[in-house]
């Protein structure tokens, strides 16, 4: 690692770009400006008639952009402040206040999107034809036309969510983000204990998992009931009230991807389980010992390297520089603007994420950096999100955010760049084996594991509808695990509560297939890069820059991709097989 890496140090992010002052008088003035814009927006309502001019619609869209910018900024401030310490009562109260005010504003502005959805096809076509760069915005609004309720009903749902499902999710976060796990005479955070499931010693891995799972076992009744109520709420609204055919369909339509494409993805992952099982059997052979689910992420050789934060940051930036200096310049901005929170501390939200707010504001990145190779990969992953977001900032804030299914593309691509650089930098066969095995671990975690979370969710949503108990859901999850691993990695009963430790299935049902989608897509794109070299990079950056301004299917067509074809998804598994074979030959 180069010595110049000392330029970077772990610190908390600087939120002044979002809200310089949170004093009461400042907030009062802030909300007053927002309310004035909302009143101006509402005043257009009387002009919304079938023959309304495009000029009126355009003025409303521009006003909506201005309002969205303000509530996105203050909403981001609230979320980021809360993430720093989820036990901070002041931050939690501020977040609750912002959510309430945002829901009120959304209710006042709701009439516009409902009006667009309820237009006759001919009237809608006339406006879309005039919309220019905003055409897809109107087209996407109309995707949910068959599932949209009356304005009073939609308002009730918004209010209900604020004090209902949103409150339950906040309670889940409050409980789980304050968990401390006893381990080796210490109390560790989730981020800290998670590093030990990758330890080179089997006994350490087992104890780390047992401590982690025991904490969720102790709280299984509360966490299980929270999940059941969230599922019941989701299903009641999406299927019973709105009329979607299945619980997952509302997620698919929000992603603007066909159910056929999602089912092609998930069924391919079920059919290709053997690909990962072959890797696990190879890992057993390389380690020369029997393995269980506790050993899923066992390193193949020796002790994992550790990197200071400065070394990790510099290495990732150098990898980006080699691939594309333009991407490296964007990634560096995240650090120079102090938009990274990398400090590990009690109460801080676990895991990692990138938060994009508005065009013109550098995205914020949260990581819990402890110095492992995996932390370096995580840093590359989140910076991938950040540069992706920055590339989309040429679009309106109503259209720049990429859909979930494409949002993981640049992040996973960033990890691939780092892995290749690490492989290139060593000629030692054992080190190459360790790197390849670690990357295959990551691919399993993003493809096999995440797809099976969604398969569990699909089954769980049906079970909850039938009155399933928490024990029955846990048994369902355990069965899901045992089907994944077959005879390769025996799964002990304590893993039956692991599903309670997955925030996404509480926060955003069916979100996780976005990871699978993004990873398999990226493996295909990376193959294209390896074949085409530097000629591929402009096409790739253009692919990323679309953000949410086009449908995923249309973006895919630009690169000759059809997401509804199983053959496309199987290409990704072929790449995994090739990597496994390369590992076997080393």
Secondary structure, 3 states (H helix, E strand, C coil): CCHHHHHCCCCCCCCCCCCCCCCHHHHHHHHHHHHHHHHHHHHHHHHCCCCCCHHHHHHHHHHHHHHHHHHHHHHHHHHHHHHHCCCCHHHHHHHHHHHHHHHHHHHHHHHHHHHHHCCCHHHHHHHHHHCHHHHHHHHHHHHHHHHCCCHHHHHHHHHHHHHCHHHHHHHHHHHHCCCCEEECCEEECHHHHHHHHHCCCHHHHHHHHHHHHHHHHHCHHHHHHHHHHHHHHHHHHHHHHCCCCCCCHHHHHHCCCCHHHHHHHHHHHHHCHHHHHHHHHHHHHHHCCCCEHHHCCCCCCCCCCECCHHHHHHHHHHHHHHHCHHHHHHHHHHHHCCCEECCCCCCCCCCCEEECCCCCCCCEEECCCCCEHHHHHHHHHHHHHHHHHHHCCCCCCCCCCCCHHHHCHHHHHHHHHHHHHHHHCCCCHHHHHHHHHHHHHHHHHHCHHHHHHHHHHHHHHHHHHCCCCHHHHHHHHHHHHHHHHCCCCECCHHHHHHHHHCHHHHHCCCCCHHHHHHHHHHHHHHHHHHHHCCHHHHHHHHHHHCCCCCCHHHHHHCCCCCCCCHHHHHHHHHHHHHHHHHHHHC
